[in-house]
Amino acid sequence: ARVQEPEPPQEEPEPEEEEAEECPVCFDPMTGATATLVCGHLFCKNCITDWASSQTTCPTCRETLEIAP
């Protein structure tokens, strides 16, 4: 009769820490309030608000910004 040795317990790999996504406008990690444009790009809310006061396109893809009334 063969005796099968129990397999040693497998350790779960530690999940890598997710880095906060970087805002394409200020290049800082996005924390707190964020804003997503129709095109799906994400920015710090203050950054995109400031950007939209002088620009009419997405800072990432240049799609026309749709400003809500």
Buried (B, 14 or more C-beta within 10 A) or exposed (E): EEEEEEEEEEEEEEEEEEEEEEBBBBEEEBEEEBBEBEBEBBBBBBBBEBBBEEEEBBBBEEEEBEEEE
